[in-house]
Amino acid sequence: MMQPWFPDAKLGIFIHYGIYAVEGIAESWSMFNGSVTPEKYWSQLDGFTASNYHPIQWADLFARAGATYAVLTTKHHDGVALWDTKQEGRSVVKDTPAGRDLITPYANALRAKGLKVGFYFSHLDWAHPDYPTIRPTVSHYEHYDNRFAFPAEGQEDPAAWERFLEFHRAQLKELCTEFGPIDLLWFDGDWERDERQWRMKELREYLHSMQPDVILNSRMLGFGDYATPEQGQPVAAPDGVWEFCMTVNDSWGFQEQDTNEKSVKRLIRIFAETIGLGGNLLLDVGPTEDGAITPVQTERLLGLGRWVHKHNEAIFGSIAGLPPGLFYGTSTLSKDGCTLYLMQFDAPREFVNVRGIVNRVKAVTVVGTDQKLEFEKGVKDEWMMVPSDLEIRIPEDFVPDEDCTVYKVELDGPIKLNLGRGRS
């Protein structure tokens, strides 16, 4: 069920942390797709130390980045749990030199910093013997020949699948009862079975019986609370509450060869455009096997945080702004609709123009400096059937923000737009 904090959260940090960081290979998929052998993949258990794992430092960094929540991979598709699960299967407690639960200190550190606690959990488990025992009735796969996911034709075992569901629920019960209040459960791995096979409606009710206030993402096959587009930035807002998840570079987990980190300016643009459409950004980092967030990813988070903290009034408590075509940038609105925040990525020249606003404008200032700007908004004759443009004048000595300048436009009431074509 949707909680009021989430639409106002705006920025979260996603953390893909697991044994795949030892060799710096794709999390779980490298084994599934055969880019490494199972033996090579599982040999990483011996190198996972978490020797530099300091979630208090993580939480401090996330807060400095301007984030309000975080989501950690408690178990990815490889089935390796980051807590001391009592169920069969691998965990970093039993099977790696780390030898301890990593979830409790993470959750405690977030709460101490005032951040909401999110757990990622993969429904599927490519390492569990009872998982690849039935075939889906609906799937995007063309072939069912991967034995991590599916049984051979004619070899289905419904009883084994029932055992897997018991295991699946048992692990979720541990997460929901051993680590205090959970704000968000971020599911993945739903696509290899259909809703009836997973019994998603039943699962939703079960989760809420243990964590009544928890929010569930969309990977519940129709029983989640919000949409979660991934990696490709939406052009138009999904229906309802939503979140865009994206990596700082090209990889979810740590991969040493991936040095394609997005610039701070690009991250700010993506974030601003996301909140301008009314969504949240869940920005992913991949710690090294010892638990450290790399210097370059740290620098990106701090750079984003500089802009977020400077412009927080335009971000938190805002809703989606103007429709496309009225301003060359993105924008947000205060919840009462009386204040418009214009976000301009390029340096302004002479003036900033906004179209379609019917309201009288009371004042225009620059967020972060409170500099007052002159503006003009005449009144066109009513018969023209279009509003006059708002022209914000930019002085010659104006110093824009180094990444994205934000203008605060105070209106005489809730915003009114005229999107008409005018008199023909």
C-alpha positions as semicolon CSV with decimal commas, in nm:
position;residue;x (nm);y (nm);z (nm)
1;M;0,000;0,000;0,000
2;M;0,135;0,340;-0,089
3;Q;0,269;0,547;0,199
4;P;0,280;0,928;0,185
5;W;0,656;0,945;0,230
6;F;0,736;0,773;-0,099
7;P;0,601;1,022;-0,358
8;D;0,792;1,293;-0,167
9;A;1,114;1,091;-0,138
10;K;1,256;1,200;-0,477
11;L;1,602;1,039;-0,445
12;G;1,704;0,693;-0,331
13;I;2,031;0,501;-0,351
14;F;2,034;0,145;-0,486
15;I;2,323;-0,077;-0,371
16;H;2,410;-0,397;-0,558
17;Y;2,648;-0,572;-0,322
18;G;2,738;-0,939;-0,332
19;I;2,999;-1,200;-0,414
20;Y;2,998;-1,095;-0,781
21;A;3,213;-0,797;-0,680
22;V;3,506;-1,030;-0,607
23;E;3,580;-1,089;-0,975
24;G;3,387;-0,784;-1,089
25;I;3,148;-0,979;-1,309
26;A;2,781;-0,940;-1,383
27;E;2,571;-1,022;-1,079
28;S;2,416;-1,371;-1,121
29;W;2,370;-1,323;-1,498
30;S;2,732;-1,410;-1,576
31;M;2,664;-1,761;-1,448
32;F;2,315;-1,784;-1,599
33;N;2,435;-1,678;-1,944
34;G;2,749;-1,892;-1,933
35;S;3,004;-1,611;-1,954
36;V;3,169;-1,782;-1,656
37;T;3,137;-2,140;-1,538
38;P;2,939;-2,216;-1,223
39;E;3,267;-2,323;-1,062
40;K;3,424;-1,987;-1,140
41;Y;3,121;-1,801;-1,015
42;W;3,101;-1,990;-0,686
43;S;3,476;-1,959;-0,626
44;Q;3,404;-1,594;-0,545
45;L;3,259;-1,704;-0,214
46;D;3,615;-1,753;-0,089
47;G;3,712;-1,396;-0,171
48;F;3,418;-1,205;-0,026
49;T;3,545;-1,038;0,293
50;A;3,334;-0,725;0,358
51;S;3,649;-0,611;0,539
52;N;3,581;-0,243;0,467
53;Y;3,205;-0,259;0,513
54;H;3,098;0,047;0,711
55;P;2,727;0,114;0,658
56;I;2,741;0,418;0,888
57;Q;2,971;0,575;0,627
58;W;2,731;0,463;0,353
59;A;2,437;0,628;0,528
60;D;2,632;0,950;0,578
61;L;2,727;0,955;0,209
62;F;2,370;0,890;0,099
63;A;2,241;1,173;0,317
64;R;2,506;1,406;0,178
65;A;2,391;1,303;-0,172
66;G;2,043;1,426;-0,083
67;A;1,886;1,080;-0,073
68;T;1,597;0,997;0,158
69;Y;1,594;0,618;0,119
70;A;1,819;0,332;0,014
71;V;1,769;-0,021;-0,117
72;L;2,026;-0,300;-0,063
73;T;2,036;-0,635;-0,245
74;T;1,966;-0,874;0,042
75;K;1,965;-1,162;-0,209
76;H;2,021;-1,150;-0,584
77;H;1,933;-1,418;-0,839
78;D;2,236;-1,626;-0,732
79;G;2,063;-1,698;-0,401
80;V;2,346;-1,577;-0,176
81;A;2,183;-1,412;0,127
82;L;2,352;-1,120;0,301
83;W;2,201;-1,226;0,634
84;D;2,219;-1,538;0,849
85;T;1,931;-1,721;0,683
86;K;1,819;-2,037;0,858
87;Q;1,693;-2,182;0,529
88;E;1,892;-2,406;0,298
89;G;2,112;-2,220;0,055
90;R;2,421;-2,005;0,059
91;S;2,482;-1,695;0,269
92;V;2,775;-1,463;0,334
93;V;2,755;-1,568;0,699
94;K;2,806;-1,940;0,641
95;D;2,998;-1,948;0,314
96;T;3,235;-1,648;0,292
97;P;3,518;-1,498;0,498
98;A;3,284;-1,207;0,579
99;G;3,120;-1,447;0,823
100;R;2,854;-1,212;0,956
101;D;2,512;-1,064;0,895
102;L;2,536;-0,750;0,679
103;I;2,172;-0,646;0,690
104;T;2,132;-0,543;1,056
105;P;2,410;-0,281;1,053
106;Y;2,281;-0,146;0,721
107;A;1,926;-0,103;0,850
108;N;2,043;0,048;1,178
109;A;2,273;0,295;1,002
110;L;1,997;0,417;0,771
111;R;1,750;0,464;1,055
112;A;2,009;0,655;1,261
113;K;2,051;0,895;0,968
114;G;1,677;0,936;0,916
115;L;1,673;0,743;0,588
116;K;1,400;0,499;0,489
117;V;1,504;0,132;0,479
118;G;1,464;-0,067;0,159
119;F;1,543;-0,435;0,093
120;Y;1,588;-0,578;-0,257
121;F;1,492;-0,946;-0,285
122;S;1,492;-1,170;-0,591
123;H;1,190;-1,396;-0,617
124;L;1,379;-1,643;-0,833
125;D;1,683;-1,836;-0,713
126;W;1,903;-1,992;-0,981
127;A;2,101;-2,184;-0,720
128;H;1,813;-2,354;-0,540
129;P;1,751;-2,716;-0,651
130;D;1,374;-2,681;-0,619
131;Y;1,349;-2,366;-0,830
132;P;1,390;-2,499;-1,188
133;T;1,110;-2,753;-1,149
134;I;0,810;-2,609;-1,337
135;R;0,767;-2,420;-1,661
136;P;0,582;-2,090;-1,691
137;T;0,246;-2,060;-1,862
138;V;0,353;-1,718;-1,990
139;S;0,713;-1,603;-2,039
140;H;0,924;-1,375;-2,260
141;Y;1,172;-1,661;-2,308
142;E;1,166;-1,825;-2,652
143;H;1,335;-2,141;-2,526
144;Y;1,324;-2,322;-2,193
145;D;1,665;-2,488;-2,217
146;N;1,843;-2,307;-1,933
147;R;1,855;-2,553;-1,645
148;F;1,909;-2,281;-1,384
149;A;1,554;-2,167;-1,459
150;F;1,352;-2,449;-1,614
151;P;1,326;-2,830;-1,608
152;A;1,368;-3,037;-1,921
153;E;1,049;-3,101;-2,112
154;G;0,844;-3,366;-1,934
155;Q;1,050;-3,335;-1,614
156;E;0,831;-3,092;-1,422
157;D;0,800;-3,156;-1,049
158;P;0,510;-2,961;-0,890
159;A;0,592;-3,097;-0,545
160;A;0,943;-2,950;-0,567
161;W;0,795;-2,615;-0,669
162;E;0,578;-2,621;-0,358
163;R;0,892;-2,677;-0,152
164;F;1,053;-2,378;-0,324
165;L;0,757;-2,157;-0,241
166;E;0,789;-2,261;0,123
167;F;1,160;-2,166;0,112
168;H;1,077;-1,836;-0,064
169;R;0,820;-1,741;0,199
170;A;1,045;-1,853;0,484
171;Q;1,328;-1,624;0,374
172;L;1,089;-1,333;0,334
173;K;0,956;-1,403;0,683
174;E;1,310;-1,374;0,818
175;L;1,356;-1,039;0,645
176;C;1,019;-0,914;0,767
177;T;1,057;-1,022;1,130
178;E;1,425;-0,997;1,220
179;F;1,532;-0,648;1,112
180;G;1,271;-0,409;1,244
181;P;1,033;-0,195;1,036
182;I;1,092;-0,212;0,663
183;D;0,980;0,083;0,454
184;L;1,022;-0,070;0,108
185;L;1,051;-0,420;-0,038
186;W;1,203;-0,396;-0,385
187;F;1,136;-0,722;-0,567
188;D;1,299;-0,858;-0,880
189;G;1,304;-1,187;-1,067
190;D;0,931;-1,225;-1,120
191;W;0,941;-1,288;-1,494
192;E;1,010;-1,663;-1,509
193;R;0,674;-1,765;-1,361
194;D;0,324;-1,624;-1,384
195;E;0,124;-1,455;-1,111
196;R;-0,070;-1,772;-1,021
197;Q;0,245;-1,981;-0,994
198;W;0,401;-1,724;-0,761
199;R;0,065;-1,671;-0,582
200;M;0,135;-1,301;-0,572
201;K;-0,196;-1,193;-0,420
202;E;-0,140;-1,432;-0,134
203;L;0,221;-1,311;-0,101
204;R;0,115;-0,947;-0,082
205;E;-0,126;-1,024;0,200
206;Y;0,139;-1,232;0,379
207;L;0,396;-0,951;0,362
208;H;0,150;-0,695;0,495
209;S;0,057;-0,925;0,782
210;M;0,417;-0,888;0,903
211;Q;0,501;-0,538;0,777
212;P;0,171;-0,347;0,750
213;D;0,327;-0,024;0,622
214;V;0,574;-0,168;0,372
215;I;0,563;-0,047;0,010
216;L;0,607;-0,303;-0,268
217;N;0,751;-0,220;-0,608
218;S;0,587;-0,328;-0,933
219;R;0,767;-0,660;-0,975
220;M;0,478;-0,837;-0,811
221;L;0,295;-0,911;-1,139
222;G;0,008;-0,674;-1,077
223;F;0,020;-0,667;-0,696
224;G;0,281;-0,394;-0,641
225;D;0,232;-0,033;-0,543
226;Y;0,430;0,164;-0,801
227;A;0,599;0,139;-1,141
228;T;0,975;0,082;-1,170
229;P;1,116;0,156;-1,518
230;E;1,482;0,056;-1,542
231;Q;1,789;0,212;-1,710
232;G;1,592;0,379;-1,994
233;Q;1,469;0,720;-1,878
234;P;1,093;0,761;-1,938
235;V;0,989;1,033;-2,183
236;A;0,639;1,045;-2,038
237;A;0,546;0,966;-1,679
238;P;0,412;0,616;-1,608
239;D;0,066;0,603;-1,459
240;G;0,046;0,659;-1,085
241;V;0,340;0,674;-0,843
242;W;0,670;0,571;-1,002
243;E;1,046;0,549;-0,966
244;F;1,323;0,533;-1,228
245;C;1,616;0,306;-1,135
246;M;1,950;0,363;-1,306
247;T;2,319;0,289;-1,257
248;V;2,590;0,553;-1,208
249;N;2,794;0,378;-1,478
250;D;2,677;0,086;-1,695
251;S;2,685;-0,191;-1,433
252;W;2,469;-0,268;-1,132
253;G;2,744;-0,431;-0,928
254;F;3,112;-0,342;-0,912
255;Q;3,298;-0,411;-1,237
256;E;3,649;-0,267;-1,245
257;Q;3,659;-0,234;-1,623
258;D;3,342;-0,023;-1,628
259;T;3,468;0,334;-1,603
260;N;3,175;0,486;-1,788
261;E;3,041;0,684;-1,495
262;K;2,788;0,948;-1,588
263;S;2,903;1,301;-1,517
264;V;2,759;1,497;-1,226
265;K;2,593;1,733;-1,472
266;R;2,427;1,441;-1,651
267;L;2,307;1,286;-1,325
268;I;2,157;1,618;-1,219
269;R;1,980;1,651;-1,553
270;I;1,835;1,301;-1,529
271;F;1,728;1,359;-1,170
272;A;1,569;1,696;-1,249
273;E;1,382;1,555;-1,549
274;T;1,260;1,261;-1,341
275;I;1,117;1,475;-1,062
276;G;0,981;1,712;-1,325
277;L;0,765;1,423;-1,440
278;G;0,664;1,349;-1,081
279;G;0,887;1,045;-1,021
280;N;1,170;0,938;-0,792
281;L;1,523;0,847;-0,900
282;L;1,678;0,532;-0,750
283;L;2,047;0,570;-0,836
284;D;2,262;0,258;-0,815
285;V;2,619;0,217;-0,692
286;G;2,822;-0,103;-0,676
287;P;3,060;-0,140;-0,379
288;T;3,381;-0,340;-0,410
289;E;3,388;-0,681;-0,243
290;D;3,525;-0,533;0,079
291;G;3,227;-0,297;0,104
292;A;3,380;0,031;-0,014
293;I;3,200;0,262;-0,255
294;T;3,458;0,365;-0,513
295;P;3,607;0,716;-0,507
296;V;3,462;0,806;-0,846
297;Q;3,110;0,695;-0,750
298;T;3,146;0,877;-0,418
299;E;3,243;1,192;-0,608
300;R;2,935;1,158;-0,830
301;L;2,704;1,123;-0,530
302;L;2,857;1,424;-0,356
303;G;2,831;1,630;-0,674
304;L;2,464;1,543;-0,705
305;G;2,419;1,625;-0,337
306;R;2,566;1,973;-0,381
307;W;2,287;2,057;-0,626
308;V;2,012;1,880;-0,432
309;H;2,084;2,052;-0,101
310;K;2,117;2,393;-0,267
311;H;1,779;2,353;-0,439
312;N;1,589;2,138;-0,190
313;E;1,283;2,368;-0,184
314;A;1,230;2,298;-0,555
315;I;1,268;1,923;-0,503
316;F;1,112;1,796;-0,182
317;G;0,740;1,840;-0,143
318;S;0,705;1,915;-0,513
319;I;0,487;1,764;-0,784
320;A;0,528;1,737;-1,161
321;G;0,571;2,070;-1,337
322;L;0,481;2,213;-1,675
323;P;0,389;1,998;-1,975
324;P;0,649;1,983;-2,255
325;G;0,691;2,275;-2,489
326;L;0,625;2,561;-2,248
327;F;0,980;2,602;-2,118
328;Y;1,319;2,483;-2,243
329;G;1,415;2,279;-1,939
330;T;1,219;2,092;-1,678
331;S;1,013;2,214;-1,385
332;T;0,832;2,126;-1,065
333;L;0,540;2,280;-0,878
334;S;0,472;2,329;-0,509
335;K;0,188;2,107;-0,393
336;D;-0,052;2,401;-0,370
337;G;0,031;2,490;-0,730
338;C;0,121;2,849;-0,643
339;T;0,499;2,826;-0,696
340;L;0,666;2,711;-1,016
341;Y;1,031;2,606;-1,017
342;L;1,204;2,628;-1,356
343;M;1,522;2,422;-1,400
344;Q;1,750;2,540;-1,679
345;F;2,047;2,322;-1,776
346;D;2,223;2,565;-2,012
347;A;2,352;2,911;-1,932
348;P;2,075;3,168;-1,988
349;R;2,115;3,441;-2,248
350;E;1,931;3,771;-2,217
351;F;1,600;3,624;-2,102
352;V;1,416;3,306;-2,003
353;N;1,079;3,255;-2,165
354;V;0,781;3,060;-2,028
355;R;0,462;3,009;-2,224
356;G;0,106;2,917;-2,134
357;I;0,076;3,066;-1,783
358;V;-0,250;3,253;-1,729
359;N;-0,174;3,368;-1,372
360;R;-0,036;3,700;-1,266
361;V;0,328;3,662;-1,155
362;K;0,416;3,812;-0,818
363;A;0,793;3,760;-0,808
364;V;1,083;3,571;-0,964
365;T;1,397;3,477;-0,768
366;V;1,691;3,242;-0,811
367;V;1,680;2,941;-0,579
368;G;1,994;2,908;-0,369
369;T;2,092;3,277;-0,390
370;D;1,755;3,455;-0,353
371;Q;1,859;3,696;-0,630
372;K;1,556;3,887;-0,755
373;L;1,505;3,900;-1,130
374;E;1,302;4,144;-1,331
375;F;1,029;4,003;-1,549
376;E;0,750;4,107;-1,777
377;K;0,415;3,949;-1,836
378;G;0,181;4,166;-2,031
379;V;-0,186;4,094;-2,091
380;K;-0,296;4,000;-2,438
381;D;-0,642;4,093;-2,561
382;E;-0,896;3,828;-2,468
383;W;-1,001;3,776;-2,829
384;M;-0,653;3,637;-2,908
385;M;-0,735;3,334;-2,686
386;V;-0,372;3,286;-2,572
387;P;-0,192;3,408;-2,259
388;S;0,103;3,643;-2,274
389;D;0,449;3,491;-2,234
390;L;0,642;3,530;-1,910
391;E;0,981;3,683;-1,990
392;I;1,240;3,664;-1,712
393;R;1,523;3,909;-1,777
394;I;1,877;3,791;-1,714
395;P;2,129;4,063;-1,619
396;E;2,464;4,074;-1,798
397;D;2,656;3,991;-1,481
398;F;2,431;3,696;-1,388
399;V;2,617;3,390;-1,253
400;P;2,424;3,067;-1,324
401;D;2,455;2,750;-1,121
402;E;2,742;2,539;-1,251
403;D;2,509;2,249;-1,332
404;C;2,147;2,364;-1,341
405;T;1,996;2,699;-1,248
406;V;1,657;2,702;-1,074
407;Y;1,417;2,998;-1,093
408;K;1,133;3,037;-0,844
409;V;0,819;3,187;-0,996
410;E;0,557;3,293;-0,742
411;L;0,204;3,305;-0,881
412;D;-0,110;3,478;-0,758
413;G;-0,284;3,144;-0,703
414;P;-0,281;2,782;-0,817
415;I;-0,132;2,765;-1,164
416;K;-0,365;2,801;-1,460
417;L;-0,251;2,714;-1,811
418;N;-0,386;2,806;-2,150
419;L;-0,273;2,549;-2,404
420;G;-0,508;2,671;-2,675
421;R;-0,405;2,731;-3,036
422;G;-0,526;3,087;-3,040
423;R;-0,776;3,254;-3,269
424;S;-0,755;3,129;-3,627
